[in-house]
Amino acid sequence: MLLADCEPVSRIRVGGWRSAYRGLMPQPYLDGLSVAEDAARRRTLFTRAPDGVVNLVAEDDGGGIVGWACHGPCRDGEPHTADAELYALYVDAARLGGGIGRALLGESVRRCTAAGYERMLLWVLKGNTRARRFYEKAGFHADGTEEPFDVDGVAVPEVRYVRTLTG
């Protein structure tokens, strides 16, 4: 990923939230998401990313960004743990089911395995059955840990998934 990719990544991310999380979190919050604000935040995060954080993009044949994944050391609050974490994975909603997400996830898993991580964790909204099936097909499983994610004062439950990485 390049700094110039932040805006197209934000379009995909905001679009992903609006489509995948409809009915799972407050609609006024989703309606209020701004690509411009997200892109500004993404640029800041990109330029200040700590060691080990990797942003990947998928491009179509014309060079347009159609997907994004971000992974790095697992965050448990502020301190990092010995595991890897998939922080984000989003695909242009018009291209869901075409293998882009699978390719991005596969590359993240490959890189984390090569970096010596033994496990990869991720968080997914409990009600996001499509994403949960996607991760389960990729070898992840819910480990029983759940935490609420606060969205405009509404607790939205997240479930932690884990996968053992092998060489």
C-alpha positions as CSV (number, residue, x, y, z in Angstrom):
1,M,0.0,0.0,0.0
2,L,1.1,3.5,-0.8
3,L,0.1,6.8,0.9
4,A,-1.9,7.6,-2.2
5,D,-4.0,4.5,-1.7
6,C,-5.5,5.8,1.5
7,E,-8.5,7.5,-0.2
8,P,-9.5,4.5,-2.3
9,V,-9.0,2.2,0.8
10,S,-11.3,4.5,2.8
11,R,-14.0,4.4,0.1
12,I,-13.8,0.6,0.3
13,R,-13.8,0.6,4.1
14,V,-16.7,3.0,4.6
15,G,-18.7,1.2,1.9
16,G,-17.9,-2.1,3.7
17,W,-19.1,-0.8,7.0
18,R,-22.3,0.6,5.4
19,S,-23.2,-2.7,3.7
20,A,-21.9,-5.3,6.1
21,Y,-22.9,-3.6,9.4
22,R,-26.4,-2.5,8.3
23,G,-28.7,-3.7,11.1
24,L,-25.8,-4.5,13.4
25,M,-25.0,-1.0,14.5
26,P,-26.9,2.3,14.7
27,Q,-27.8,3.4,11.2
28,P,-27.2,7.1,12.0
29,Y,-23.6,6.2,12.8
30,L,-23.2,4.4,9.5
31,D,-24.8,7.2,7.5
32,G,-22.5,9.7,9.2
33,L,-19.3,7.9,8.1
34,S,-17.1,10.1,5.9
35,V,-14.7,8.9,3.3
36,A,-12.7,12.2,3.6
37,E,-12.4,11.9,7.4
38,D,-11.5,8.2,7.2
39,A,-8.9,8.9,4.5
40,A,-7.3,11.6,6.7
41,R,-7.2,9.2,9.6
42,R,-5.8,6.4,7.4
43,R,-3.0,8.7,6.2
44,T,-2.0,9.5,9.8
45,L,-2.1,5.8,10.7
46,F,-0.2,4.9,7.6
47,T,2.6,7.4,8.2
48,R,2.9,6.5,11.9
49,A,2.5,2.8,11.7
50,P,4.6,1.0,14.2
51,D,7.1,-1.7,13.2
52,G,5.4,-4.9,12.0
53,V,2.2,-3.3,10.8
54,V,1.6,-4.3,7.1
55,N,-1.0,-2.7,4.8
56,L,-1.9,-4.7,1.7
57,V,-4.0,-3.7,-1.3
58,A,-5.5,-5.7,-4.1
59,E,-5.7,-4.1,-7.5
60,D,-7.8,-4.8,-10.5
61,D,-6.3,-5.1,-14.0
62,G,-6.5,-1.3,-14.4
63,G,-4.6,-0.6,-11.2
64,G,-7.7,0.4,-9.2
65,I,-7.8,-0.6,-5.5
66,V,-10.5,-3.3,-4.9
67,G,-9.5,-4.6,-1.5
68,W,-7.4,-3.8,1.6
69,A,-6.0,-5.8,4.5
70,C,-4.0,-4.7,7.5
71,H,-2.2,-7.0,10.0
72,G,0.6,-6.8,12.6
73,P,1.4,-7.6,16.2
74,C,-1.6,-8.5,18.2
75,R,-2.9,-5.7,20.4
76,D,-4.2,-6.5,23.8
77,G,-5.2,-3.0,24.9
78,E,-2.0,-1.1,24.3
79,P,0.7,-3.7,24.7
80,H,1.4,-6.1,21.9
81,T,1.4,-9.9,22.4
82,A,3.4,-12.6,20.7
83,D,0.5,-13.3,18.3
84,A,-0.4,-11.7,15.0
85,E,-3.7,-9.8,14.5
86,L,-5.6,-9.2,11.3
87,Y,-6.8,-5.6,12.0
88,A,-8.9,-5.1,8.9
89,L,-10.0,-6.8,5.7
90,Y,-12.3,-5.1,3.3
91,V,-13.3,-5.7,-0.3
92,D,-15.2,-3.4,-2.7
93,A,-18.8,-4.5,-2.1
94,A,-19.4,-4.9,-5.9
95,R,-16.6,-7.5,-6.0
96,L,-17.5,-9.7,-3.0
97,G,-17.3,-13.4,-3.7
98,G,-14.6,-13.0,-6.4
99,G,-11.6,-14.3,-4.4
100,I,-10.1,-10.9,-3.5
101,G,-10.7,-11.3,0.3
102,R,-9.4,-14.8,0.2
103,A,-6.2,-13.6,-1.6
104,L,-5.7,-10.8,0.8
105,L,-6.2,-13.0,3.8
106,G,-4.0,-15.7,2.4
107,E,-1.2,-13.2,1.9
108,S,-1.6,-11.9,5.4
109,V,-1.4,-15.4,6.8
110,R,1.6,-16.2,4.6
111,R,3.5,-13.1,5.8
112,C,2.6,-13.7,9.5
113,T,3.7,-17.3,9.2
114,A,7.0,-16.2,7.6
115,A,7.5,-13.6,10.4
116,G,7.4,-16.5,12.9
117,Y,4.0,-15.8,14.5
118,E,2.4,-19.0,15.8
119,R,-1.2,-17.7,15.8
120,M,-3.3,-15.1,14.1
121,L,-6.3,-13.5,15.8
122,L,-9.0,-11.2,14.6
123,W,-12.2,-9.6,15.8
124,V,-15.5,-9.8,13.9
125,L,-19.0,-8.5,14.8
126,K,-21.0,-11.3,16.3
127,G,-23.9,-10.8,14.0
128,N,-21.8,-10.6,10.8
129,T,-22.5,-14.1,9.7
130,R,-21.1,-13.7,6.2
131,A,-17.7,-12.6,7.6
132,R,-17.8,-15.3,10.2
133,R,-18.4,-18.0,7.6
134,F,-15.6,-16.5,5.5
135,Y,-13.1,-16.8,8.3
136,E,-14.2,-20.2,9.4
137,K,-13.7,-21.5,5.8
138,A,-10.1,-20.0,6.0
139,G,-9.4,-22.1,9.1
140,F,-10.2,-19.6,11.9
141,H,-12.5,-20.5,14.8
142,A,-14.2,-18.5,17.5
143,D,-12.2,-19.0,20.7
144,G,-15.0,-18.0,23.1
145,T,-13.8,-14.5,23.8
146,E,-16.3,-11.7,23.3
147,E,-16.2,-8.0,23.9
148,P,-18.6,-5.2,23.2
149,F,-17.6,-2.5,20.7
150,D,-19.2,0.8,21.6
151,V,-20.9,2.6,18.7
152,D,-22.7,5.8,19.7
153,G,-23.5,4.4,23.1
154,V,-24.7,1.1,21.7
155,A,-22.8,-2.1,22.7
156,V,-22.1,-4.1,19.5
157,P,-20.7,-7.5,20.4
158,E,-17.5,-8.7,18.8
159,V,-16.2,-12.3,18.7
160,R,-12.5,-13.2,18.6
161,Y,-11.4,-15.7,16.1
162,V,-8.0,-17.5,16.0
163,R,-6.0,-19.6,13.7
164,T,-2.8,-21.5,14.3
165,L,-0.1,-20.7,11.7
166,T,2.1,-23.4,10.4
167,G,5.3,-23.2,8.5
